[in-house]
Amino acid sequence: MLLIILSTALVLGVLIFVHELGHFLVAKRSGVTVLRFSLGFGPKIAAITRGTTEYRLSMIPLGGYVKMLGEDAEEEEEQKLTPEEKAGSFSEASVWKRLAIVFAGPFSNFLFAIIVFALIFAFSGLQELAPIIGTVNPGSPAQTAGLKNGDTIVSIDGKPIKTWDDLSESIEKHGPTPLNFVVKRGAQTLALTVTPAISAVKNLFGESVKRPLIGITSAEKIIVKPVNPLQACYYSLAHTWDLSRLFFMTIVKLVERVVPLKDLGGPILIAQMAGKQAHRGFVDLLNFMAFISVNLAVINLMPIPILDGGHIFFFLIEAVQGRPLSLKKIEVAQKVGLVALLSLMVVVFYNDLARLDWTSLTSWFGNFWAK
């Protein structure tokens, strides 16, 4: 339990810091006065002031914020800023500077993930599944063709097959046409012809799709491909892009009600997963942290009022029409966004609590207090 608490604090603390640091650095670079940099919300635990900025650690560790001078128009009017102070006001900055400041948060999360993935690939190599058959389904095209458990796929139609992904892509590309397999079985090298069959399967989102299949599963044997730093950066960018598309499509499928709301998770699920990754090792925890960082970036870019994406959307409208939206419209939109976000938080917390193993949790607390 202690490892779960520490790993969760590390994951959330680092990702919140990275996100808010992006806002902070670009605001400073843009000449905007930053009044407060806070990790966490709510009551102050500790704080230190340097220049015009208060650096604060707050009680509720589920986020953070950067408070800039002039973010709130009404507050700015009440303060009656001097011309010098007004020059450092967020509201006085150009629309493109304001947009850059807001976008810097999600961008920092993307950048953090890219750097972490690149370091993992550079030092640990690229891990992929070997093209080795684990099981052959009875009555499948693979069994009919003579494929067996433990066979290694060497090539298909003359194209070398080095990973399980290569195998899947070749079958997907050619469809239900006969394929010439070269297979290694022990000391033997065999040539077999396999004709995939179109079958209905469930995709990642639980939708039924038709795909050409031959009826085999992987032996789950991992091969490690060493990569140089340049390749590591390329694979990191590609991996971050793939994860971003996956998270975006998950949000789309949630709206379409293909993915049920009960599958959503929040801080408690993150804590459970962080603990599992920490048990497996620091590299796995880093990988998980980068994974969550991409998720956080994509969510924050959604055009929902009160999220970064909502502010970016308002700034883009302002840039197009040459004037900002009225404060009344923005306030209404933000209230709607706040209600939607709070409703979603209720759902994810309910899901998290429903997944908890209350027996184990009660037992741990009982043993803890008994000590």
C-alpha positions as CSV (number, residue, x, y, z in Angstrom):
1,M,0.0,0.0,0.0
2,L,2.9,2.4,0.8
3,L,4.4,1.7,-2.6
4,I,1.0,2.6,-4.2
5,I,0.8,5.9,-2.3
6,L,4.4,6.8,-3.2
7,S,4.2,5.9,-6.8
8,T,0.9,7.7,-7.2
9,A,2.3,10.8,-5.6
10,L,5.3,10.6,-8.0
11,V,3.1,10.1,-11.1
12,L,0.6,12.8,-10.3
13,G,3.1,15.2,-8.9
14,V,5.5,15.0,-11.9
15,L,2.7,15.3,-14.5
16,I,1.0,18.2,-12.8
17,F,4.3,20.0,-12.4
18,V,5.2,19.4,-16.1
19,H,1.8,20.7,-17.3
20,E,1.8,23.8,-15.1
21,L,5.5,24.5,-15.8
22,G,4.6,24.8,-19.5
23,H,2.0,27.5,-18.8
24,F,4.4,29.2,-16.4
25,L,7.5,29.3,-18.7
26,V,5.6,30.6,-21.8
27,A,3.8,33.2,-19.7
28,K,7.1,34.5,-18.3
29,R,8.6,34.4,-21.8
30,S,5.6,36.4,-23.1
31,G,6.0,39.1,-20.5
32,V,2.9,38.1,-18.5
33,T,3.1,38.5,-14.7
34,V,2.6,35.2,-12.9
35,L,1.1,35.7,-9.4
36,R,1.0,32.1,-8.3
37,F,2.3,28.7,-9.3
38,S,0.4,26.0,-7.3
39,L,0.8,22.2,-7.2
40,G,-2.6,21.1,-5.9
41,F,-5.8,23.0,-5.2
42,G,-7.5,24.3,-2.0
43,P,-5.8,25.4,1.2
44,K,-2.1,26.2,1.3
45,I,0.3,23.7,2.9
46,A,3.5,25.6,2.2
47,A,4.5,28.5,0.0
48,I,7.5,30.7,-0.9
49,T,7.5,34.0,-2.8
50,R,10.1,35.0,-5.3
51,G,9.7,38.3,-7.1
52,T,6.0,38.7,-8.1
53,T,5.3,34.9,-8.0
54,E,4.1,32.8,-5.0
55,Y,5.1,29.1,-5.4
56,R,2.6,27.1,-3.5
57,L,1.9,23.5,-2.4
58,S,-1.8,23.0,-1.8
59,M,-3.8,20.4,0.0
60,I,-5.8,18.7,-2.8
61,P,-3.3,16.9,-5.1
62,L,-5.6,16.4,-8.1
63,G,-4.3,19.2,-10.2
64,G,-2.6,22.5,-10.1
65,Y,-2.8,26.0,-11.6
66,V,-0.9,29.0,-12.7
67,K,-2.6,32.3,-11.7
68,M,-1.7,35.2,-14.0
69,L,-2.4,38.9,-13.6
70,G,-5.4,39.9,-15.5
71,E,-6.9,36.5,-16.1
72,D,-10.1,37.6,-14.4
73,A,-11.4,40.8,-16.1
74,E,-13.6,41.8,-13.1
75,E,-10.7,41.3,-10.7
76,E,-8.5,43.4,-12.9
77,E,-11.0,46.3,-12.8
78,E,-11.2,46.1,-9.0
79,Q,-7.4,46.1,-8.7
80,K,-7.1,49.3,-10.8
81,L,-3.8,48.4,-12.3
82,T,-1.2,51.0,-13.1
83,P,-0.1,51.3,-16.8
84,E,3.2,49.4,-15.9
85,E,1.2,46.6,-14.2
86,K,-1.3,46.4,-17.0
87,A,1.5,45.8,-19.5
88,G,2.1,42.5,-17.7
89,S,-1.5,41.6,-17.7
90,F,-2.7,38.4,-19.4
91,S,-5.7,40.2,-20.9
92,E,-3.4,42.8,-22.5
93,A,-1.3,40.1,-24.2
94,S,-2.0,39.5,-27.9
95,V,-4.4,36.7,-28.7
96,W,-1.5,34.6,-30.1
97,K,0.5,35.0,-26.9
98,R,-2.5,34.0,-24.8
99,L,-3.1,31.0,-27.0
100,A,0.5,29.9,-26.7
101,I,0.4,30.2,-22.9
102,V,-2.6,28.0,-22.7
103,F,-1.4,25.5,-25.3
104,A,2.0,25.2,-23.5
105,G,0.4,23.0,-20.8
106,P,-0.7,20.1,-23.0
107,F,2.4,20.6,-25.2
108,S,4.6,20.1,-22.2
109,N,2.8,16.8,-21.4
110,F,3.4,15.6,-25.0
111,L,7.0,16.7,-24.9
112,F,7.6,14.9,-21.5
113,A,6.1,11.7,-23.0
114,I,8.2,11.9,-26.1
115,I,11.4,12.4,-24.0
116,V,10.6,9.5,-21.6
117,F,9.7,7.1,-24.5
118,A,12.8,8.1,-26.3
119,L,15.0,7.4,-23.3
120,I,13.3,4.0,-22.7
121,F,13.8,3.0,-26.3
122,A,17.4,4.2,-26.4
123,F,18.4,2.3,-23.2
124,S,16.1,-0.7,-23.3
125,G,15.6,-1.2,-27.0
126,L,12.3,-1.7,-28.9
127,Q,10.3,-4.6,-27.5
128,E,8.1,-6.5,-30.0
129,L,6.4,-9.8,-30.2
130,A,8.3,-12.5,-32.2
131,P,6.4,-14.1,-35.1
132,I,6.1,-17.4,-33.3
133,I,2.8,-19.3,-33.1
134,G,1.4,-20.0,-29.7
135,T,-1.8,-21.8,-30.6
136,V,-3.6,-22.9,-33.7
137,N,-7.4,-22.8,-33.6
138,P,-9.1,-26.1,-34.5
139,G,-10.6,-26.0,-38.0
140,S,-8.9,-22.7,-38.8
141,P,-7.2,-21.9,-42.2
142,A,-3.9,-22.2,-40.3
143,Q,-4.6,-25.8,-39.2
144,T,-5.9,-26.7,-42.6
145,A,-2.6,-25.5,-44.2
146,G,-0.5,-27.4,-41.7
147,L,0.8,-24.7,-39.3
148,K,1.6,-25.9,-35.8
149,N,2.3,-24.5,-32.3
150,G,5.8,-23.2,-32.1
151,D,6.3,-22.5,-35.8
152,T,8.2,-19.4,-36.6
153,I,6.9,-17.4,-39.6
154,V,10.0,-16.5,-41.7
155,S,8.3,-14.8,-44.7
156,I,5.0,-14.3,-46.5
157,D,5.0,-14.0,-50.3
158,G,8.7,-13.4,-50.2
159,K,8.5,-10.6,-47.7
160,P,10.6,-11.2,-44.5
161,I,8.5,-11.4,-41.3
162,K,10.4,-10.2,-38.3
163,T,7.7,-9.4,-35.8
164,W,4.1,-10.4,-35.0
165,D,2.9,-7.0,-36.3
166,D,4.6,-7.7,-39.6
167,L,2.6,-11.0,-39.8
168,S,-0.7,-9.3,-38.9
169,E,-0.2,-6.4,-41.4
170,S,0.7,-8.9,-44.2
171,I,-2.5,-10.9,-43.6
172,E,-4.6,-7.7,-43.3
173,K,-3.1,-6.3,-46.5
174,H,-3.7,-9.3,-48.8
175,G,-7.2,-10.2,-47.5
176,P,-8.7,-13.6,-48.3
177,T,-6.2,-14.6,-51.0
178,P,-3.8,-17.5,-50.8
179,L,-0.5,-16.6,-49.1
180,N,2.8,-18.4,-49.5
181,F,4.3,-18.9,-46.0
182,V,7.9,-19.9,-45.3
183,V,7.9,-21.5,-41.8
184,K,10.7,-22.7,-39.6
185,R,9.9,-25.7,-37.5
186,G,12.8,-26.9,-35.5
187,A,15.6,-27.7,-38.0
188,Q,13.1,-27.8,-40.9
189,T,12.1,-25.0,-43.2
190,L,8.7,-25.5,-44.8
191,A,6.7,-23.8,-47.5
192,L,3.0,-23.7,-46.9
193,T,0.0,-22.0,-48.5
194,V,-2.5,-20.4,-46.2
195,T,-5.8,-18.8,-47.3
196,P,-7.2,-16.4,-44.7
197,A,-10.9,-16.4,-44.0
198,I,-13.0,-13.3,-43.4
199,S,-14.3,-13.4,-39.8
200,A,-16.2,-11.1,-37.5
201,V,-14.1,-10.0,-34.5
202,K,-14.2,-7.4,-31.8
203,N,-11.9,-4.4,-32.2
204,L,-10.3,-2.5,-29.3
205,F,-13.6,-0.6,-28.7
206,G,-15.7,-3.7,-28.6
207,E,-17.2,-3.1,-32.1
208,S,-17.7,-6.0,-34.5
209,V,-15.5,-5.7,-37.6
210,K,-14.7,-8.1,-40.4
211,R,-11.1,-9.0,-40.9
212,P,-9.0,-11.7,-42.8
213,L,-7.7,-14.2,-40.1
214,I,-5.9,-17.5,-40.2
215,G,-6.7,-18.6,-36.7
216,I,-3.5,-18.4,-34.7
217,T,-2.3,-16.6,-31.5
218,S,1.1,-15.4,-30.5
219,A,3.5,-17.3,-28.3
220,E,4.0,-14.0,-26.5
221,K,7.8,-14.3,-26.9
222,I,9.4,-10.8,-26.7
223,I,12.3,-9.8,-28.9
224,V,14.4,-6.7,-28.2
225,K,15.6,-4.6,-31.1
226,P,18.5,-2.3,-30.2
227,V,18.0,1.2,-31.6
228,N,20.3,4.2,-31.8
229,P,19.3,7.6,-30.3
230,L,17.9,8.9,-33.6
231,Q,15.8,5.8,-34.1
232,A,14.7,6.1,-30.5
233,C,13.4,9.6,-31.1
234,Y,11.5,8.5,-34.3
235,Y,9.9,5.5,-32.5
236,S,9.0,7.8,-29.6
237,L,7.3,10.3,-31.8
238,A,5.4,7.5,-33.6
239,H,4.4,5.9,-30.3
240,T,3.2,9.2,-28.9
241,W,1.2,9.9,-32.0
242,D,-0.4,6.4,-32.0
243,L,-1.4,6.8,-28.3
244,S,-2.8,10.3,-29.0
245,R,-5.0,8.9,-31.8
246,L,-6.1,6.0,-29.6
247,F,-7.1,8.4,-26.7
248,F,-8.9,10.7,-29.1
249,M,-10.8,7.8,-30.7
250,T,-11.7,6.6,-27.2
251,I,-13.3,9.9,-26.4
252,V,-15.2,9.8,-29.7
253,K,-16.4,6.3,-28.9
254,L,-17.5,7.4,-25.5
255,V,-19.6,10.2,-27.1
256,E,-21.0,7.6,-29.5
257,R,-21.7,5.4,-26.5
258,V,-19.7,2.5,-28.1
259,V,-17.4,2.6,-25.1
260,P,-19.5,2.4,-21.8
261,L,-19.0,5.0,-19.1
262,K,-18.4,2.2,-16.6
263,D,-15.0,1.6,-18.3
264,L,-13.8,5.0,-17.3
265,G,-11.3,5.4,-14.5
266,G,-10.0,8.2,-12.3
267,P,-7.3,8.9,-9.7
268,I,-8.0,5.7,-7.8
269,L,-7.5,3.6,-10.9
270,I,-4.4,5.5,-11.8
271,A,-3.1,4.8,-8.2
272,Q,-3.8,1.1,-8.6
273,M,-2.0,0.9,-12.0
274,A,0.9,3.0,-10.7
275,G,1.4,0.6,-7.9
276,K,1.4,-2.4,-10.2
277,Q,4.0,-0.7,-12.5
278,A,6.1,0.3,-9.6
279,H,6.2,-3.3,-8.4
280,R,7.5,-4.3,-11.9
281,G,10.3,-1.7,-11.8
282,F,11.2,1.9,-12.3
283,V,11.3,1.7,-16.1
284,D,7.7,0.3,-16.2
285,L,6.6,3.2,-13.9
286,L,8.3,5.7,-16.2
287,N,6.5,4.1,-19.2
288,F,3.2,4.4,-17.4
289,M,3.9,8.0,-16.4
290,A,4.5,8.9,-20.1
291,F,1.3,7.0,-21.1
292,I,-0.8,9.0,-18.6
293,S,1.0,12.2,-19.7
294,V,-0.2,11.7,-23.3
295,N,-3.7,11.0,-22.0
296,L,-3.7,14.2,-19.9
297,A,-2.6,16.2,-22.9
298,V,-5.3,14.9,-25.2
299,I,-8.0,15.4,-22.6
300,N,-6.9,19.0,-21.9
301,L,-7.0,19.8,-25.7
302,M,-10.7,18.9,-25.9
303,P,-12.7,22.0,-26.8
304,I,-14.6,22.0,-23.4
305,P,-14.9,25.2,-21.5
306,I,-12.6,25.5,-18.4
307,L,-10.2,23.0,-20.0
308,D,-7.2,24.3,-22.0
309,G,-8.9,23.2,-25.2
310,G,-11.9,25.4,-24.4
311,H,-9.7,28.5,-23.9
312,I,-7.8,27.7,-27.1
313,F,-11.2,27.5,-29.0
314,F,-12.3,30.9,-27.6
315,F,-8.9,32.4,-28.6
316,L,-9.2,31.0,-32.1
317,I,-12.7,32.5,-32.5
318,E,-11.2,35.8,-31.3
319,A,-8.4,35.6,-33.8
320,V,-10.8,34.9,-36.7
321,Q,-13.4,37.6,-35.9
322,G,-10.9,40.2,-34.6
323,R,-12.5,40.7,-31.2
324,P,-13.0,38.5,-28.1
325,L,-16.2,36.8,-27.2
326,S,-18.4,38.6,-24.7
327,L,-17.7,37.8,-21.1
328,K,-21.3,36.7,-20.7
329,K,-21.0,34.1,-23.4
330,I,-17.7,32.8,-22.0
331,E,-19.2,32.7,-18.4
332,V,-22.2,30.7,-19.6
333,A,-20.0,28.3,-21.6
334,Q,-17.7,27.8,-18.6
335,K,-20.6,27.1,-16.2
336,V,-21.9,24.4,-18.7
337,G,-18.3,23.0,-19.0
338,L,-17.9,22.9,-15.2
339,V,-21.2,21.0,-14.7
340,A,-20.2,18.5,-17.4
341,L,-16.7,18.1,-15.9
342,L,-18.1,17.6,-12.3
343,S,-20.6,15.1,-13.6
344,L,-17.8,13.2,-15.3
345,M,-15.7,13.3,-12.1
346,V,-18.7,11.8,-10.2
347,V,-18.9,8.9,-12.7
348,V,-15.2,8.1,-12.7
349,F,-15.0,8.2,-8.8
350,Y,-18.0,5.9,-8.6
351,N,-16.4,3.5,-11.1
352,D,-13.1,3.7,-9.1
353,L,-14.9,2.9,-5.8
354,A,-16.9,0.1,-7.4
355,R,-13.6,-1.6,-8.6
356,L,-11.9,-1.4,-5.2
357,D,-11.2,-4.6,-3.2
358,W,-12.7,-3.3,0.0
359,T,-11.8,-6.5,1.9
360,S,-8.1,-6.1,1.3
361,L,-8.3,-2.4,1.9
362,T,-10.0,-2.8,5.3
363,S,-7.5,-5.5,6.2
364,W,-4.6,-3.3,5.4
365,F,-5.9,-0.3,7.4
366,G,-6.7,-2.7,10.3
367,N,-3.1,-4.0,10.3
368,F,-1.7,-0.5,10.0
369,W,-3.5,0.9,13.0
370,A,-2.8,-2.3,15.0
371,K,0.9,-1.5,14.7
